[in-house]
């Protein structure tokens, strides 16, 4: 039975490592760390931990330690062992920044004699050879030392099961007994960590933030996908820009709706949705019964916040746009060719505008605006925003600025009003 348990723990460790590797390979925001536990070095055990970033707040790693000496079988004192320990960590502010908690599995094969054992109290002159499996939890903190280096401290505990053979002395071959134990083990680490590819360099010349004016939708027969003014306080924005020298004028109604966080299900009772959705139906019905007004196009744009995985956010934004289209068609008979579905993806323009509006309360947001303006790569931009000011700026952004971005989408109705001269 004990052998079965140990084999299950070994298999679980390997499976966990493979799953983490697959998750990392599937994402584009690659970040890896290589660390060495200095406390483990003090026991003359060479060791290494390889860590991989899984998402904004999650990472996984594998620690290995191997102490082959003394190699002379006649030596009475020995502490040979091989240790493997996969782990998963949750970082409160972002991977490799500040506080983290986690759990790990531990497997060790050991041959110990004539030393003060850590895992159980026994007489020194008896040699013990066996296997150990454990499940542990821990808490830690990581300090950034520059672009590439961190110092990391960790403390925790584990529940272990071990089965071993006991021999008469450190080098004798006479077997005394088979034994097994369940015990508590401490965990501790003080590690030096190297980051790959490293944190982005600071620009040599700090650029001045460029505050862009909102894009005004051009009045053309087939308008390009617009970037709407992200106004949450007023769900309905109507712009009327008549062309004095033409008979037909194009009118734009921008109507905002909201979705639950990380969902694409449209709920009429969520926030101000019921009022806004009724306005959508009223506008389209009015155009249907008014002989001088015809719907030219209904453009539906889904949005997602700048948090999390970019590919997931793009899919979420597109699904939100489809959900809003289905809602409109359920209430009004409008052919598919009148709709233009746009997955707006991550709302970076809106996010930047919100930062500008909050600079007076948080001057450090100026640096966040500069990062958006100077980092064209989205994953690199997110990483720099997360780690700036040791994660404190991003924590403020997450709590006070992104709450509306996490559930947004909008519909724009273009229709033509035929005026008599």
HELIX and SHEET records of a PDB file:
HELIX    1   1 UNK A    2  UNK A   25  1                                  24    
HELIX    2   2 UNK A   38  UNK A   41  1                                   4    
HELIX    3   3 UNK A  273  UNK A  289  1                                  17    
HELIX    4   4 UNK A  310  UNK A  331  1                                  22    
HELIX    5   5 UNK A  336  UNK A  338  5                                   3    
HELIX    6   6 UNK A  348  UNK A  357  1                                  10    
HELIX    7   7 UNK A  365  UNK A  374  1                                  10    
HELIX    8   8 UNK A  378  UNK A  387  1                                  10    
HELIX    9   9 UNK A  388  UNK A  391  5                                   4    
HELIX   10  10 UNK A  392  UNK A  400  1                                   9    
HELIX   11  11 UNK A  405  UNK A  407  5                                   3    
SHEET    1   A 9 UNK A  32  UNK A  37  0                                        
SHEET    2   A 9 UNK A  46  UNK A  53 -1                                        
SHEET    3   A 9 UNK A  58  UNK A  67 -1                                        
SHEET    4   A 9 UNK A  78  UNK A  91 -1                                        
SHEET    5   A 9 UNK A  98  UNK A 113 -1                                        
SHEET    6   A 9 UNK A 127  UNK A 144 -1                                        
SHEET    7   A 9 UNK A 149  UNK A 167 -1                                        
SHEET    8   A 9 UNK A 175  UNK A 196 -1                                        
SHEET    9   A 9 UNK A  32  UNK A  37 -1                                        
SHEET    1   B 5 UNK A 236  UNK A 240  0                                        
SHEET    2   B 5 UNK A 248  UNK A 257 -1                                        
SHEET    3   B 5 UNK A 409  UNK A 418 -1                                        
SHEET    4   B 5 UNK A 293  UNK A 304 -1                                        
SHEET    5   B 5 UNK A 339  UNK A 346  1                                        
END                                                                             
